[in-house]
């Protein structure tokens, strides 16, 4: 049995998690472009921070090999340039980010389907394994043929999932006995 203090903290965490999920899901569903640009800004800022840390690290690594320091400098500059580009041209960056996500997920589904086909002989339910593999391969091919549209659909699905998850967590919070 949980102590009252731990139980209250878990209840509060559930409520906050539910509200944040609900708000983020609604933002994705009703402001998909703006929310995508918000995520893109976060990615750009993270790249800038990583770049600055890599560049600054060369001054701390005075005992390191020159090639290691040069590598950190070049990598830091690359991160910094990409981060600045992302933040300067948000619309293009968000589009490219969606394209990359669509391509990555498409490739992942395609590979996953072929891996599943390779394990059919080990599966308990061969029919479901084959069905799942073929579905994954077809979905991967479709996503690779239309990565931007597919990524937008995945973004919308994420928003819907977050709204449903948020509603359930808020309901759980409200039903939780104080």
N, C-alpha and C positions, 0 to 999 in steps of 0.2 A: 504494500500500500504506500502511496506517495504521501509525503508530508504536505500540509496545507500550503506552506511557502512554495515548494516545488510545483504543486498543482496549480497555484495561482500564476506562477511564472510561465508554465506551459500553456495555460489558458490565454494569457496575454500574448504570448508568442504566436499562438494559433490565430487569434483575432487580428494581430498586425499582419501576419502572413496572408490571411484571407483578404484583408482590405487592400494590401499592396497588389496581390494577384488580381483582384477584381479591377482595381484602378488601371493597372498596366494592360490587362486584357481589354478593357473598354477603350483605352487610348489606341491600342493596336487596331481594334475593330472600327472605331469611328474616326481616327486620325492616322491612317496607316502610313502615309508619306511622312508626316511630321515625326511620328514615333520611330520610323526607320531612320530618319535623319538624326534623331536624338541618339540612337544606338550608334550610328556612324560617327557622330561627334565623340562619343565615349571611346570608340576604337581609335580614332585619330589622336585623342589626348593620351591614351595609353601608349601608342606608338611614340609620341613625342617624349613622354616620360622615360620609356625604355631607351630611346636614342640618347637622351641626355645622360642617363646613368651609364650607358656604355661608353660615351665620350669621356665622362668624368672619371670612369674607372681606369683609364689609361694613365692618369696622374697618380693613382694609388698603387699601380702595379709597376713601380720603377724597377723591381728586380726581375720582372718577366722578360721573356724573349721579345725582341723587337717585332717579330712577325705576329706574335700574340697581341701586342699593343696596337699594331697597325690594323689587325683584323677587328679588334674592338672599335677602333676609330672608324673604319669603313662601315662596319655594321651599324654603329651608332648614327653615323651620317645618313645611312640608308633609311633607318627607322625614322629619324628626324624629318627627312625630306618627304617620306610617304605620309607621316603624321600631319605635316603642314599641308600637303596637297589634299589630304582627306578633309581637313577642316576648312580649307579655302573653297573647295568646290563640292559642297555637300550633296547636291542633286546627283552629280556624276558619280561621286563616291558611293552613295547609297545604292545606285543602280549597279555599279560594279560589285559591291558587296553582295547584293541579291543574286547577281549572276554567278559569283563564286560559290555561294551557298547552294544554289540550284545545281550547279555542275558537281560540286562535292557530294551532295546527297544523292544525285543521280548515279554517280560512279559507285558510291557506297552501296546503294540498293542493288545495282547490277552485280557487283562482286559478291555481295551477300547471297544473292540468288544462285549464282554459280557454285558458291561454297556449299549451300544447302543441297543443290543437286548432287554434289560430290559426297554427301553424307547420307543419301537416301538409303543405301544398303544397311546403315547402322540405325536408322530411325525405327521407332516402334510403330508409328503411323505413317506408312510410306505415302499414302494418298494425300494426307494433309501436308506432308513435307514437300511433295512435288507441287501441289497447289500453291503453297507459300513461296516456293522457289520461282515458279513461273510468274506469279503475281509480282514478286520483287523484281525480276528481270524486266518484265513489261513496264512496270512503274519506273524503273531506272532508265529504260530507253526513252520513254515518254518525257521524263524530266530532262534528260540530256538533249532531246530535240527542242524543248521549249524551257530552258532553264530559268529565264526571268519570270515567265508566267507561273511556272511551277513553284518558284521561290515565293512569289506573291501569294499563291494559294497556301503554301506552308506557313507563311506569316499570318494569314487570316485564320488558319486552323489553330495556330499557337494562341492568337487572341481569344478565340472561342474557348479553347481548353482552359486558359487562365481565368476567364469569366466564370466558367462552371466550377473550376477548382476554388476560386475565391468565394463564390456563393456557398459552397459546401463547407469551407473552413469558417466563414462567418456564422453559418448556421450551427456548426459545431461549437464555436465560441459562445454563442447565445444559449445553447442547450447545456453547456458545461455548468455543473453546479458550483456555485461560489463557495 
